[in-house]
Amino acid sequence: MTYGQLSPGQCAAALLLLAAGVALVLIAQRRDWRPSLMVAIYVALLLRLVMLALAWRTQPYDLANDFKTAGWDVLHHQDPILNNRSNGWGSLPVYAFVLAGAYWASVHLHISWLIVARLPEIVCDLGVVVLVGVLADAAGGRGALRRFQYACSPLPILVSSVHGQAEPFCFLFALGAFALILRAGPQISARRAVAAGLLFGVAIAAQTWPVVFGPALFLALPAWRRRAQFTAGAAAILALLFVTLPVTVGTPVAKLPFIATQFFETRPSFGNFGWSGVWLTVHPTKLPVWQDPLWLNAGSLGAKIAIVGALLAVWWWRRGHPLDIATATTTTLLALTPSFGNQYLVWQAPSATARPARLSIALQIVLGAFAAIFYLPMQMLTWQNWVTVNNVMMFVSLFVVAFMIAALPWSRRRWQPPAQTASPGEERLQYSGGLPPAHNGDSPTAVSGFQASNGAEAPSIEQDNAATPSPYLDPADPG
């Protein structure tokens, strides 16, 4: 054992903190707690700051090395892709500017990098708590309950306060795009569609993985015109951030084509989870996974299989609620991916918490426990002991994957979007999404903003005062 980063007392206290969070999640579910927004934020902040105080000395490799280098690079007007290690940074420098601010604060305010680099993610995660409630309300659920459960869920606490990864920053923009679209519903304006695209583009610019939310956002829009406007907004911000790299971080113009390739080629190593982890455990090789042709080829092929699997999930849930599509897509990709980081486990958490299926809340607890083993007690192991425990965890991950698949919203493949009843004398209106709506047993809700049956955009209609203000209301909020 080694206690340089985490002592047994700190580890025990951190695990007790996570257990307290789990208890709050379960009690809130059982008693249908609906705390105010400020209570949820205060609880989320308290849990994350206490976890930071206990585990700030742990040094995830990317946080302690790649992120610090990226912050230094941007602060000195250098491209973080060109001046980092190979596979160290693989996205536009949006989040690197945040890290540059953290690096400046670390140097000039004499605060440890391991503390100040995690603070932006904690702040972003508070925003995610708010957005989970907004999305739950937009889906007709219990927003106050769901945001409190996300605030107490162990997995987001670990990713923001221990790992310090960029996932909460990406969620802040991607979920913001969901909120704009779902709150507007079929009546969404062109301006909102473009704004949602801009937010989504920033999320992809920060790290490329939020593109997995693209199909759900695309299908949430009611008409092809709005989808084109959404896509144009996302493409515009990405193009702007890319072509201005020579100005923002001093990227040589001749290097721009190479920079573009790194957005798709930078990924974690093969064999850290699921089928790839078990394969690497039972068939170790002398060369490391980033050099051995077997693992490089297996990783490349496995990545393509994971993408195909995610697209099949989109097709299978294509008539489902947008949040269910997001949950299914992220979960399927995670179950099949050959390249894995522990922070990937949180990808499905916001959508699955905002609109949970029968096993969704239980899944968050299981994933939190699985991640906690890596983030906390395994940090106290010597290298040889760490390898032994890691090999065991690869087999455990197969059961985690099986539970993830079982927790998918299988019974909610079909969702009936709210329908607008035309007033007497007006042209019959219908929902104009690219896929025909199908019934799932939910009661209809009257909202405005549908399209005329001839395909032309119908004029805006005043919403019935008796109708719910949430256009994507779904009265079937699973307990």
Secondary structure, DSSP 8 states (H G I E B T S, - for coil): ---SS--HHHHHHHHHHHHHHHHHHHHHHHHT----HHHHHHHHHHHHHHHHHHHTT---HIIIIIIHHHHHHHHTT--TTTTS-TTT--S-THHHHHHHHHHHHHHHS---HHHHTTHHHHHHHHHHHHHHHHHHHHTTS-HHHHHHHHHH-HHHHHIIIII--SHHHHHHHHHHHHHHHHHHGGG--HHHHHHHHHHHHHHHHH-SGGGGGHHHHHHHSSSHHHHHHHHHHHHHHHHHHHHTHHHHT---GGGHHHHHHHHHH----B-SSHHHHHHHHHS--SS-TTT-HHHHHHHHHHHHHHHHHHHHHHHHTTTS-HHHHHHHHHHHHHHH-SB--GGGGGTTHHHHHHS--TTHHHHHHHHHHHHHHHHTGGGGS-HHHHHHHHHHHHHHHHHHHHHHHHTS-GGGS----------TTS--EE---SS-----S------S--EETTSS--------TTS-S-TT--S----
